[in-house]
Amino acid sequence: MVFDRRTSGILLHPTSLPGPNGCGDLGSSSYHFVDWLVGAGQSLWQVLPLMPIGPADSPYMSVSAFAGNPLLVDLEELVSKGWLAPITASEREGFSDTEVNYAKVVPFRNDKLRAAFAGFSKLASAEDKAAFAAFCKAEANWLDDYALFMTLDERFSGKLWPEWDAPLAKRDAKALTKARKDYADAISFWQFVQWCFDRQWKAVKAYANSRGVQLVGDMPIFVAHHSADCWARPDLYYLDENKWPTVIAGVPPDFFSATGQRWGNPLYDWAAMDKDGYAWWIERIKRQLALADVVRIDHFRGFAGYWEIPASEPTAIHGRWVPGPGKALFSAIEKALGKLPIIAEDLGVITPDVEDLRDSFDLPGMRILEFAFAAGPDHNFLPHNYVANTVVYTGTHDNDTIRGWWATCTERERDFARHYLATNGHDIHWVMIRAAAMSVAKMAIYQFQDVLGLDGYHRMNTPGLVGCWTWRFKWDYVGPEAGRRLAELCALSGRTGQDKMPHLATWPADKPLP
């Protein structure tokens, strides 16, 4: 169990990996990155949600809580299978090594996946066709609805599912049967894409596990209204007779926003979910744990209590706190799946009921070093206030890089950090990584950008800003020094095993300790 020992890892989404086809994927760079992690003494690789991207290219507003992101499918593997023709340099014009141009990459990759499906249909071996059929059968409980949803989403391009033809929007049995027959080939295509993702991702995971690296997944608490999940089970959400949300998710006004955050996700009808023992949640967690060794659940506090906003409200101001399912949900999941390797994202306004829910199931919470210097020495995110059952992050995907933060934080924060960390700030990223590594927190996770010492230009996401999620790195950003220094630091802090302890007696005199 990963929580039983001191570990260390890197936060990097696969789309950020190098690769020739417009965005990082599950090809050779993902294996090379695992090798880099091993060389750097790391045993964790944390990713963002692996689901298909949604509005504004965000992986947190997906069309499915179960499906994998088609952009991550390694096209070169499909070429090697003989299902797809080799991709030419001219087809890759307009791609960037340092950012994902979604406007170009999405249609390019979708076209290539369709061509690969045509090739598979004609040329696949009996063994591959049998494996595909077995996958479709094994994952039918979510895959059938997802594939039909995606097919109908294309058929009614530009319309949200309540605007589809009424029999399909309201899931009339005869209409669904007819659609499955009429669009059988299109449905098979979406199933094929998911099969490709599933087997490629599980191959990467198996390789990582074989080298001592565990995968940390990420799961949003809520799902999008325009999703296969909401369309397939509208009874599990607060929707009106026309299938539009009556109340939606968000967070109330706070220090960061005078109007709060109006996320727009439909809210769960927890009473309806309780009637069948939270079966949908059990299946969701089961799927995520098939894809990762540990899962971080975003906005964990929503299970204790959530901010309910009338769908008619333009902001989050006029909402109210409503009790969540609490311990009943996690008891049901734990009864079905065993002890849960889950990280609780317990950021924001955390009340005693949230802490009680987290601690009742022995789930580690999160501490963010970039937030630690905004108050005084009693701040919960300062390392001397940690408890062992904690995951410390230098920063998350929603934070600036450490160097970007240092350049833009208040002078008061900067001065506090200088004194607390005993630094003049010239290598602030390594000083903060060291503080995280040396803390009592069982898990320490660093953004890859911070290990590389990159500035705020390389930030992954700025909440509320359009045009994010595009960052990519090139291997020549990395060099040998970052991995060597990280390995030594994590060995010194007991995060890579005593057998890898550096020999301090022979440490070069001109090299400072990490």
Secondary structure, DSSP 8 states (H G I E B T S, - for coil): -GGGS-EEEEE--GGGS--SSSS--SSHHHHHHHHHHHHTT--EEE----S---GGG-TTS-S-SS---GGGS-HHHHHHTTSS----TGGGTT--SSB--HHHHHHHHHHHHHHHHHHHHHH--HHHHHHHHHHHHHTHHHHHHHHHHHHHHHHTTT--GGGS-HHHHTT-HHHHHHHHHHTHHHHHHHHHHHHHHHHHHHHHHHHHHHTT-EEEEEE-SS--SSSHHHHH-GGGB-B-TTS-BSEEEEE---SS-TT-EEEEEE-B-HHHHHHTTSHHHHHHHHHHHHH-SEEEETTGGGGTEEEEEETT-SSSTT-EEEE--THHHHHHHHHHH-S--EEE---SS--HHHHHHHHHTT--EEEEGGGTTSS-TT-TTSGGG--SSEEEES--TTS--HHHHHHHS-HHHHHHHHHHHT--STTHHHHHHHHHHHSS-SEEEEEHHHHTT--GGG-S--TT-SS-S-B---GGGTTTHHHHHHHHHHHHTTSS-GGG---GGG--TTS---
